[in-house]
Structures are given as structure tokens and as C-alpha cells.
Amino acid sequence: MAQELIVYNSFKEFYPYYLKEHTNRTNRRLHFIGTTLGFLTIAYALLTGQYKYLLLALVFGYAFAWAGHFFIEKNKPATFKYPIWSFRGDMKMYSSILSGKIKF
């Protein structure tokens, strides 16, 4: 039976769910690594004018994150149900890891 989609009215409502889907530290590390590689790839593409690498930035970001969900956390990525909220959650979790609020 398909799971019912919960409607979140704000990011503040969504983020606790997002964090619950990322309780495994290795999964969070994979997200962080993928996002970092994505950012570096975007910077490289923009600085060199080799825009074909912009697509690779998405591959890095999602491949690491999805591997963390499917093989480590054993759940489905929030991206499948909540793509915009999930992206925002990724960015908040990334900055929280950088600032030390969430353990790397």
C-alpha cells in the first residue's frame, strides 16, 4: 500500500522530518561530501566556462545522498516526495555541519 503524502505548510514543519530521515552519521557524511563536490564542480564550471560540468554537479550531489539513503539509512530520499523542501533541508544540514551544530 502506498504511503500517504504528508503536506508540510512550512519549512519549519518539514525540517524535523528531514532530520529524522538523516539520523545515520555516515549518511549525513555522504550528503556533505556529495554537496561539497557539487559546489566545487559548479565553481569549476563557472570559472572555466566549461558549463557541461554543471550536470556533473547534480550527479555528485544526488549519487552520494541516494547511496546514503538506499545502502546506509535504508530509507527513500525525501527528494522523491518533497524535492524543494528536501533541497532546502540539504542546504540547512550542510551549513549546520559546517558550523558544528550537527556532527560530521
C-alpha positions in Angstrom: 0.0 0.0 0.0 1.3 3.4 -0.9 2.2 5.8 1.9 0.1 8.9 2.2 1.9 12.1 1.4 2.0 14.5 4.4 1.6 18.1 3.4 4.0 20.4 5.2 2.9 24.1 5.2 6.4 25.5 6.0 10.0 24.5 6.1 9.9 24.8 9.9 7.3 21.9 9.9 9.3 19.9 7.3 12.8 20.1 8.8 12.3 17.8 11.8 11.0 15.1 9.4 14.1 15.8 7.2 16.5 15.3 10.2 14.7 12.1 11.2 15.5 10.8 7.7 19.2 11.6 8.3 19.9 10.1 11.7 22.8 7.9 10.5 26.1 9.8 10.7 27.5 8.0 7.6 24.5 9.1 5.6 25.0 12.7 6.7 28.7 12.4 5.8 27.8 11.1 2.3 25.4 14.1 1.8 28.1 16.5 2.9 30.7 15.0 0.6 28.3 15.0 -2.4 27.2 18.5 -1.7 30.8 19.7 -1.4 31.8 18.0 -4.6 28.7 19.5 -6.3 29.7 23.0 -5.1 33.3 22.6 -6.3 32.1 21.3 -9.6 29.8 24.3 -10.1 32.6 26.7 -9.2 34.9 24.9 -11.7 32.3 25.0 -14.4 31.7 28.7 -13.9 35.3 29.7 -13.5 36.5 27.8 -16.6 33.4 28.4 -18.8 33.0 24.6 -19.2 29.3 24.6 -18.4 28.9 20.9 -19.4 30.2 20.1 -15.9 27.1 21.7 -14.3 25.2 18.5 -14.9 28.0 16.6 -13.1 27.4 18.7 -10.0 23.9 17.3 -9.8 25.2 13.8 -10.2 27.7 14.2 -7.4 25.1 15.6 -5.1 22.4 13.1 -5.7 24.6 10.0 -6.1 26.2 10.3 -2.7 23.0 11.3 -1.0 21.0 8.5 -2.6 23.7 5.9 -1.8 23.5 7.0 1.8 19.7 6.5 1.9 19.5 3.2 0.0 22.5 1.5 1.5 23.2 3.1 4.9 20.0 4.7 6.2 17.7 2.1 4.4 15.0 4.7 3.5 13.9 6.6 0.4 15.3 10.0 -0.1 13.0 12.9 0.8 13.8 14.3 -2.7 11.3 11.8 -4.2 8.3 13.2 -2.2 9.4 16.8 -1.3 12.0 18.0 -3.9 12.0 21.7 -2.9 11.9 21.2 0.8 14.5 18.5 0.6 16.9 20.7 -1.3 16.4 23.4 1.3 16.9 20.8 4.0 20.2 19.7 2.4 21.5 23.2 2.4 20.5 23.8 6.1 22.0 20.4 7.2 25.2 21.3 5.2 25.5 24.7 6.9 24.8 23.1 10.3 27.5 20.5 9.7 29.9 23.3 8.7 29.1 25.4 11.8 29.4 22.3 14.1 25.7 22.3 15.1 25.4 18.8 13.6 28.2 16.3 14.0 30.2 15.4 10.9 
